[in-house]
Amino acid sequence: MIRNIFSVFLIATALSVNAQSHQDALFFSETDVVGTARTAAMGNAFGALGADISVLSTNPAGLGVYQSYDFAYSLNLSGRDMTSYYRGNKIINSTGNFNLPSVGFVAPLSASKDSDWRRTNLGFAYNTTKVFRSNTIQSAYNSNSSLVDVYLASAMGYTLDDLDPFFELGAFDTDLIDLQTDSSGWIDDGNYFREVETGQDQFNQTSISGSMGEFAISYAGSYQEKIYLGGTIGLTNINYQKKTRYNERNFADTNSTVQSFDVYENQMTTGSGINLKLGAIYRANDNFRIGLAWHSPTLNDMHDEWEMTMRTQHSLNDSDYAYSYTSPYGIYDYEIVTPMKVIGSAALILDKLLLSADVEFVDYSTMQLNGDDYDYFTNQENIISNHYTDVVNTRLGAELNLSPILIRGGYSYYQNPLVSDEMVGAIDEYRNEKTSYTVGIGKRGKYRYIDLAYVFSEYSEGQSLYNTVFEPAHKTTNTSYSLIFTMGWKF
């Protein structure tokens, strides 16, 4: 009965590492091209400008603006602060990361002043679309609930053979929950009792690493230097690792032999996918351009692997002993289909000043999650269609040309795609919009260019140590900062 209640309220256990939920569909659908230092410094508002490696993953029509061979690479030194507010206890933990956000090459295929199609270009690039790097710590004394509450509720009504080997079976095998006994042994009737009562210190640490990226193969052309048309085939890749350690100790119940317990969980998710991007830029005159891009849904083939280990420390009559449990090795393949995107852009090019803006429309209610368990995935897709909505994201950028030095700034705003109500639960109560502020500087020469950008981003979301039936969600704040360096050559 309890499991049915959990299903109705759509509550997934935070410590259970096997994914394949509507939250994961959103997590792998939200992207933000890191790109080059120039585009990053201008808030990634580059859809109407072109002639930058990052546009192969945003508006491929910008490839048609190139008039020469071009090679560029970027380096990103980034940091992230995760601030948790579990039960009023504020903890800040920081991590750093170094990666290659963008590398690409552009080659002109043909050029003719006599033809309406003045030139066609071919481009290859790898652009990072999301960086996974965080280390979140939550710790406090909790007199209201314990993870043992969840184990007990999940086990009730099920015999030993039917317990989840990735969750409550570990609690039974390490004596956190138990069956009544008689002279014949266990009474395996689906009724369990807990070995400890609530009132204990809790500690949870979650470390996440990896990235998402896209290898873009693009083709574009320039028609009379008025219209630029382009297309990209994007081959995506996902590499995500999550490690969690959960601990409870110092129980108020001194009659139990349980002194503490630890749960270690590891998850690895990999994926690969394909998408299509089409774009156009109209050059009204030397000072004004507008752009339009369409991104197809990305079909991602996903592969999850996970494992859980539980260790419970006991003490009886001054004798210490421990029970350990290791789950089977979980493997599951499924699909995530991301929503399509439509991006409208405009750019104003003056004598010394360049202003640009992108407006991006994404309908997250169209995400799809597909797998072998038809009923489960149908339920997840119902959640997606009913509790996610469309968003309009905005990006603004500016560049001041003090030749040969260029000074840049930008701002981006990403709306919250969740429709908050009781069905989704308090876990999403704290989620808000993501904002980014960017600045940068660059130097352009005839054959070489160097750019530097600084990006500051922040947003909040809700987390629960197990689920919101037993422990209300609390706020966590995600603050990231990146220093991006790009060097490129024209020839």
C-alpha positions as CSV (number, residue, x, y, z in Angstrom):
1,M,0.0,0.0,0.0
2,I,2.8,2.4,0.9
3,R,4.5,1.8,-2.5
4,N,1.2,2.6,-4.2
5,I,1.0,5.9,-2.2
6,F,4.6,6.7,-3.3
7,S,3.6,6.1,-6.9
8,V,0.5,8.2,-6.7
9,F,2.5,11.1,-5.2
10,L,5.3,10.5,-7.7
11,I,8.0,10.6,-5.1
12,A,11.3,9.1,-6.0
13,T,13.8,8.3,-3.3
14,A,16.7,10.8,-3.4
15,L,19.2,8.1,-2.4
16,S,18.1,5.6,-5.0
17,V,20.5,6.0,-7.9
18,N,18.7,4.3,-10.7
19,A,17.4,7.2,-12.8
20,Q,15.0,7.1,-15.7
21,S,12.6,9.7,-14.3
22,H,11.0,12.9,-15.5
23,Q,13.6,14.8,-13.5
24,D,16.3,13.1,-15.6
25,A,14.5,14.0,-18.8
26,L,14.7,17.6,-17.8
27,F,18.2,17.4,-16.5
28,F,19.6,16.1,-19.8
29,S,17.3,18.3,-21.9
30,E,18.4,21.7,-20.5
31,T,21.5,22.8,-22.3
32,D,23.6,26.0,-22.5
33,V,26.4,26.0,-25.1
34,V,29.6,27.1,-23.3
35,G,31.1,28.0,-26.7
36,T,34.0,30.4,-27.3
37,A,35.0,33.3,-25.1
38,R,33.5,35.8,-27.5
39,T,30.1,34.3,-27.5
40,A,30.2,33.6,-23.8
41,A,31.2,37.2,-23.0
42,M,28.1,38.4,-25.0
43,G,25.7,36.1,-23.2
44,N,25.6,33.6,-26.1
45,A,23.4,36.1,-28.0
46,F,25.0,35.3,-31.3
47,G,22.2,34.0,-33.5
48,A,22.2,36.9,-36.0
49,L,25.9,37.5,-36.1
50,G,27.8,34.3,-37.2
51,A,31.5,33.8,-38.0
52,D,32.1,32.0,-34.6
53,I,32.7,28.3,-34.0
54,S,29.9,28.2,-31.4
55,V,27.2,29.1,-34.0
56,L,27.4,25.6,-35.5
57,S,25.5,24.5,-32.4
58,T,23.1,27.5,-32.2
59,N,22.4,29.0,-35.7
60,P,24.4,27.2,-38.4
61,A,23.6,30.0,-40.9
62,G,26.3,31.9,-39.2
63,L,28.8,29.6,-40.8
64,G,28.0,31.3,-44.1
65,V,29.4,34.6,-42.8
66,Y,33.0,33.2,-42.8
67,Q,35.1,34.4,-45.6
68,S,38.3,32.4,-44.9
69,Y,39.7,29.3,-43.3
70,D,39.4,29.5,-39.5
71,F,40.6,27.3,-36.6
72,A,39.9,28.0,-33.0
73,Y,40.0,26.3,-29.6
74,S,38.9,27.4,-26.1
75,L,39.8,26.5,-22.6
76,N,37.6,26.8,-19.6
77,L,38.6,27.1,-15.9
78,S,35.5,27.0,-13.8
79,G,34.3,26.7,-10.3
80,R,31.0,25.9,-8.6
81,D,29.6,26.7,-5.1
82,M,26.8,24.5,-3.8
83,T,25.0,26.0,-0.8
84,S,22.6,23.8,1.1
85,Y,20.1,24.9,3.8
86,Y,19.1,21.6,5.3
87,R,17.0,22.1,8.4
88,G,18.4,25.6,8.7
89,N,22.1,24.5,8.7
90,K,23.9,26.4,5.9
91,I,26.8,24.6,4.3
92,I,28.8,25.8,1.3
93,N,31.1,23.5,-0.6
94,S,33.2,24.4,-3.7
95,T,34.6,22.4,-6.6
96,G,36.7,23.3,-9.6
97,N,36.9,22.0,-13.2
98,F,39.1,22.4,-16.3
99,N,37.7,21.5,-19.7
100,L,37.8,22.2,-23.4
101,P,34.5,23.8,-24.2
102,S,34.9,24.4,-27.9
103,V,37.2,23.5,-30.8
104,G,36.5,23.8,-34.5
105,F,37.6,24.3,-38.0
106,V,35.9,26.1,-40.9
107,A,36.9,25.5,-44.6
108,P,35.5,27.5,-47.6
109,L,34.3,25.1,-50.3
110,S,33.7,27.6,-53.1
111,A,33.6,31.3,-53.7
112,S,32.4,33.3,-56.7
113,K,31.6,37.0,-57.1
114,D,29.7,36.2,-60.3
115,S,27.3,33.8,-58.7
116,D,24.3,34.7,-56.5
117,W,25.7,32.1,-54.1
118,R,28.9,34.0,-53.3
119,R,30.4,31.1,-51.2
120,T,29.7,27.9,-49.4
121,N,31.5,26.8,-46.2
122,L,31.9,23.5,-44.4
123,G,32.5,23.5,-40.6
124,F,33.4,20.9,-38.0
125,A,33.2,21.7,-34.3
126,Y,32.9,20.2,-30.8
127,N,30.9,22.4,-28.4
128,T,30.3,21.5,-24.8
129,T,26.6,22.0,-24.0
130,K,26.6,21.3,-20.2
131,V,29.2,20.8,-17.5
132,F,28.4,18.5,-14.6
133,R,30.6,19.4,-11.6
134,S,29.3,19.8,-8.1
135,N,29.8,18.6,-4.5
136,T,26.9,19.1,-2.2
137,I,26.9,18.5,1.6
138,Q,23.8,18.4,3.8
139,S,24.1,17.8,7.5
140,A,21.9,18.4,10.6
141,Y,20.2,16.8,13.5
142,N,16.8,15.5,12.7
143,S,14.3,14.6,15.4
144,N,11.3,14.2,12.9
145,S,12.4,11.5,10.5
146,S,15.0,9.0,9.4
147,L,15.9,7.1,6.2
148,V,14.9,4.1,8.2
149,D,11.3,5.4,8.0
150,V,11.5,5.1,4.2
151,Y,13.0,1.6,4.3
152,L,10.3,0.4,6.7
153,A,7.5,1.9,4.7
154,S,8.8,0.5,1.4
155,A,9.1,-3.0,2.9
156,M,5.7,-3.2,4.6
157,G,3.4,-5.7,2.9
158,Y,6.2,-7.5,1.0
159,T,7.8,-10.8,1.8
160,L,11.6,-11.0,1.8
161,D,11.7,-12.3,-1.8
162,D,10.0,-9.2,-3.0
163,L,12.1,-6.6,-1.3
164,D,14.0,-4.1,-3.6
165,P,17.6,-5.3,-3.8
166,F,18.7,-1.7,-4.4
167,F,16.9,-0.3,-1.4
168,E,15.1,-1.8,1.5
169,L,16.6,-5.3,1.2
170,G,19.9,-3.8,2.2
171,A,18.2,-2.3,5.3
172,F,16.9,-5.8,6.3
173,D,20.2,-7.6,5.7
174,T,22.1,-5.1,7.9
175,D,19.5,-5.1,10.6
176,L,18.0,-1.6,10.3
177,I,14.6,-3.2,9.9
178,D,13.7,-6.8,10.9
179,L,10.9,-9.4,11.0
180,Q,9.3,-10.9,14.0
181,T,10.5,-14.4,14.9
182,D,9.1,-17.5,16.6
183,S,10.6,-20.9,17.4
184,S,10.7,-21.7,13.7
185,G,12.6,-18.5,12.7
186,W,11.4,-15.4,10.8
187,I,7.7,-14.8,10.4
188,D,7.9,-13.7,6.7
189,D,4.4,-12.2,6.5
190,G,5.3,-8.7,5.2
191,N,5.3,-7.1,8.6
192,Y,8.5,-5.4,9.8
193,F,9.7,-3.3,12.7
194,R,12.5,-0.8,12.9
195,E,15.7,-1.3,15.0
196,V,16.0,2.4,15.8
197,E,13.7,5.3,16.6
198,T,13.9,8.7,15.0
199,G,16.3,11.3,16.5
200,Q,19.8,11.3,15.0
201,D,22.5,13.3,13.2
202,Q,22.3,13.0,9.4
203,F,25.0,13.6,6.7
204,N,24.7,13.4,3.0
205,Q,27.3,14.2,0.4
206,T,26.7,14.0,-3.4
207,S,29.5,14.5,-5.9
208,I,28.6,14.9,-9.6
209,S,31.0,15.1,-12.5
210,G,31.0,14.8,-16.3
211,S,29.7,16.8,-19.3
212,M,27.4,16.9,-22.3
213,G,28.7,17.9,-25.7
214,E,28.0,17.9,-29.4
215,F,30.1,17.2,-32.5
216,A,28.6,19.5,-35.2
217,I,29.0,18.9,-38.9
218,S,27.7,22.0,-40.7
219,Y,27.2,23.4,-44.2
220,A,26.2,26.9,-45.0
221,G,26.2,29.4,-47.9
222,S,25.8,33.1,-48.6
223,Y,23.3,34.3,-51.1
224,Q,24.1,37.7,-52.5
225,E,25.6,38.6,-49.1
226,K,22.0,39.2,-48.0
227,I,20.7,35.8,-46.9
228,Y,22.8,33.1,-45.1
229,L,21.4,29.6,-44.9
230,G,22.9,26.7,-43.0
231,G,22.3,23.3,-41.4
232,T,24.0,21.2,-38.8
233,I,23.9,17.5,-38.0
234,G,24.7,17.2,-34.3
235,L,26.1,14.1,-32.8
236,T,25.7,14.3,-29.0
237,N,27.4,12.6,-26.1
238,I,26.7,12.4,-22.4
239,N,29.0,11.3,-19.7
240,Y,27.6,11.6,-16.1
241,Q,28.8,10.2,-12.8
242,K,27.2,10.5,-9.4
243,K,28.5,9.3,-6.1
244,T,26.5,9.6,-2.9
245,R,27.4,8.9,0.7
246,Y,24.7,9.0,3.3
247,N,25.2,8.5,7.1
248,E,23.1,8.5,10.2
249,R,24.6,8.3,13.7
250,N,24.2,9.3,17.4
251,F,20.7,7.9,17.7
252,A,18.6,9.0,20.5
253,D,17.3,5.4,20.9
254,T,20.0,4.0,23.2
255,N,18.2,0.6,23.5
256,S,19.2,-0.4,19.9
257,T,22.4,-2.2,19.0
258,V,22.6,0.1,15.9
259,Q,25.3,2.8,16.3
260,S,25.4,4.2,12.8
261,F,24.9,3.3,9.2
262,D,26.3,4.4,5.9
263,V,24.9,4.0,2.4
264,Y,27.2,4.4,-0.6
265,E,25.7,4.6,-4.1
266,N,27.4,5.0,-7.5
267,Q,25.7,5.8,-10.8
268,M,27.2,6.2,-14.2
269,T,25.1,7.4,-17.1
270,T,26.3,7.5,-20.7
271,G,24.4,8.5,-23.8
272,S,24.7,9.3,-27.5
273,G,22.2,11.0,-29.8
274,I,21.6,12.8,-33.0
275,N,19.7,16.0,-34.0
276,L,19.3,18.4,-36.9
277,K,19.6,22.2,-36.8
278,L,18.5,24.6,-39.6
279,G,19.2,28.3,-39.6
280,A,18.8,31.5,-41.6
281,I,20.2,35.1,-41.3
282,Y,18.9,38.0,-43.2
283,R,21.2,41.0,-43.6
284,A,18.8,43.9,-44.2
285,N,21.7,46.3,-44.5
286,D,25.2,46.9,-43.1
287,N,23.7,47.8,-39.7
288,F,20.9,45.3,-39.1
289,R,20.5,41.6,-39.2
290,I,17.9,39.1,-38.1
291,G,18.2,35.4,-37.6
292,L,16.0,32.3,-37.1
293,A,17.1,28.8,-36.1
294,W,15.2,25.6,-35.6
295,H,16.6,22.7,-33.5
296,S,15.0,19.3,-33.9
297,P,14.4,17.1,-30.8
298,T,17.6,15.1,-29.9
299,L,17.1,11.4,-29.7
300,N,19.4,10.1,-27.0
301,D,20.1,6.5,-26.3
302,M,20.9,6.3,-22.6
303,H,22.7,3.7,-20.6
304,D,22.6,3.6,-16.8
305,E,24.8,1.5,-14.4
306,W,24.5,1.7,-10.6
307,E,25.4,-0.1,-7.4
308,M,24.6,0.4,-3.7
309,T,26.5,-0.7,-0.6
310,M,25.2,-0.4,2.9
311,R,27.1,-0.8,6.1
312,T,25.6,-0.8,9.6
313,Q,27.7,-0.6,12.8
314,H,26.3,-2.4,15.8
315,S,27.5,-2.6,19.5
316,L,26.3,-5.1,22.1
317,N,27.9,-5.6,25.5
318,D,31.0,-3.6,24.5
319,S,31.4,-5.8,21.5
320,D,31.4,-4.0,18.1
321,Y,30.4,-5.7,14.9
322,A,29.1,-4.6,11.5
323,Y,26.9,-6.0,8.7
324,S,27.5,-5.1,5.1
325,Y,25.3,-5.5,2.0
326,T,26.1,-4.9,-1.6
327,S,23.4,-4.8,-4.2
328,P,23.4,-6.5,-7.6
329,Y,25.0,-4.4,-10.4
330,G,22.1,-2.6,-12.1
331,I,22.1,-2.0,-15.9
332,Y,19.3,-0.3,-17.9
333,D,19.0,1.1,-21.4
334,Y,16.3,3.7,-22.3
335,E,15.7,6.8,-24.4
336,I,15.3,10.5,-23.8
337,V,13.9,12.7,-26.5
338,T,14.5,16.4,-25.8
339,P,12.2,19.2,-26.9
340,M,12.7,21.1,-30.1
341,K,13.9,24.7,-30.0
342,V,13.1,27.8,-32.0
343,I,15.5,30.8,-31.7
344,G,14.9,34.3,-33.0
345,S,17.7,36.7,-33.2
346,A,18.5,40.3,-34.0
347,A,21.7,42.3,-34.2
348,L,22.4,46.0,-34.6
349,I,25.9,46.9,-35.9
350,L,27.0,50.5,-35.5
351,D,30.3,52.2,-36.1
352,K,31.9,51.2,-32.8
353,L,29.1,49.3,-31.0
354,L,27.5,45.9,-31.6
355,L,24.2,45.0,-29.9
356,S,22.6,41.5,-30.2
357,A,19.7,39.6,-28.7
358,D,18.4,36.0,-28.9
359,V,14.9,34.8,-27.8
360,E,14.6,31.1,-27.4
361,F,11.4,29.1,-27.2
362,V,11.4,25.6,-25.7
363,D,8.3,23.5,-24.8
364,Y,9.5,21.1,-22.1
365,S,6.1,19.4,-21.9
366,T,7.1,17.6,-25.2
367,M,10.0,15.7,-23.6
368,Q,9.8,12.0,-24.0
369,L,11.1,9.1,-21.9
370,N,10.9,5.6,-23.3
371,G,11.9,2.2,-22.0
372,D,10.8,-1.4,-21.6
373,D,8.5,-0.9,-18.6
374,Y,5.5,0.5,-20.5
375,D,3.3,1.4,-17.5
376,Y,6.2,3.2,-15.6
377,F,7.3,5.3,-18.6
378,T,3.7,6.1,-19.5
379,N,3.3,7.4,-16.0
380,Q,6.5,9.5,-16.3
381,E,5.3,11.0,-19.6
382,N,2.0,11.9,-18.0
383,I,4.0,13.8,-15.4
384,I,6.0,15.6,-18.1
385,S,2.9,16.6,-20.1
386,N,1.0,17.8,-17.0
387,H,3.7,19.5,-14.9
388,Y,6.2,21.0,-17.4
389,T,5.6,24.0,-19.6
390,D,7.0,26.1,-22.4
391,V,9.6,28.7,-21.6
392,V,11.0,31.8,-23.4
393,N,14.7,32.3,-22.6
394,T,16.4,35.6,-23.3
395,R,20.1,36.4,-24.1
396,L,21.5,39.9,-24.6
397,G,25.0,40.9,-25.7
398,A,27.1,44.0,-26.5
399,E,30.5,44.6,-28.0
400,L,32.5,47.9,-28.0
401,N,35.1,48.1,-30.7
402,L,38.2,50.1,-29.5
403,S,40.3,48.6,-32.3
404,P,42.3,46.5,-31.9
405,I,40.8,45.9,-28.4
406,L,37.1,44.8,-28.0
407,I,35.2,45.0,-24.7
408,R,32.1,42.8,-24.3
409,G,29.2,42.3,-21.9
410,G,26.1,40.1,-21.7
411,Y,23.2,38.8,-19.8
412,S,21.0,35.7,-20.1
413,Y,17.8,34.6,-18.4
414,Y,16.4,31.1,-18.5
415,Q,12.9,30.5,-17.2
416,N,11.7,27.8,-14.9
417,P,10.0,25.0,-16.9
418,L,8.2,23.5,-14.0
419,V,4.5,24.1,-13.2
420,S,4.5,24.0,-9.4
421,D,1.6,22.2,-7.7
422,E,1.0,19.5,-5.1
423,M,1.5,16.7,-7.5
424,V,5.1,17.6,-8.3
425,G,5.6,18.2,-4.6
426,A,7.7,20.6,-2.5
427,I,10.9,19.3,-4.1
428,D,10.4,22.0,-6.8
429,E,9.2,24.7,-4.5
430,Y,12.6,26.4,-4.4
431,R,13.5,26.1,-8.1
432,N,13.8,29.5,-9.8
433,E,15.1,31.1,-13.0
434,K,18.7,30.9,-13.9
435,T,20.5,34.1,-14.7
436,S,24.0,34.7,-16.0
437,Y,26.1,37.9,-16.2
438,T,29.1,38.0,-18.5
439,V,32.0,40.3,-19.4
440,G,35.0,39.9,-21.7
441,I,37.8,41.4,-23.7
442,G,39.4,40.5,-27.0
443,K,42.0,41.4,-29.5
444,R,41.6,40.9,-33.3
445,G,44.4,40.9,-35.8
446,K,44.5,40.1,-39.5
447,Y,45.4,36.4,-39.0
448,R,44.9,35.8,-35.3
449,Y,42.5,36.6,-32.5
450,I,42.5,36.1,-28.7
451,D,39.4,36.4,-26.4
452,L,38.8,36.2,-22.7
453,A,35.5,35.9,-20.9
454,Y,34.1,35.7,-17.4
455,V,30.7,34.1,-16.7
456,F,28.8,34.2,-13.4
457,S,25.6,32.2,-13.1
458,E,23.2,31.4,-10.3
459,Y,20.0,29.6,-9.6
460,S,18.2,27.7,-6.8
461,E,16.4,24.4,-6.5
462,G,14.9,22.1,-3.9
463,Q,16.3,18.9,-2.6
464,S,15.1,16.2,-0.1
465,L,17.3,13.7,1.6
466,Y,14.9,10.9,0.9
467,N,11.4,12.1,-0.1
468,T,8.9,14.7,0.8
469,V,6.5,12.3,2.6
470,F,9.0,12.0,5.5
471,E,11.3,15.1,5.0
472,P,10.2,18.4,3.4
473,A,12.4,19.8,0.7
474,H,15.0,22.4,1.5
475,K,16.7,25.0,-0.6
476,T,20.1,24.6,-2.4
477,T,21.8,27.3,-4.4
478,N,24.0,26.6,-7.4
479,T,26.5,29.4,-8.1
480,S,29.0,28.9,-10.9
481,Y,31.8,31.0,-12.4
482,S,33.9,30.4,-15.5
483,L,37.0,31.9,-17.0
484,I,37.1,31.1,-20.8
485,F,40.0,31.7,-23.1
486,T,39.9,31.3,-26.9
487,M,42.6,31.5,-29.5
488,G,42.0,31.4,-33.2
489,W,43.7,31.7,-36.5
490,K,42.5,32.8,-39.9
491,F,44.3,31.7,-43.1
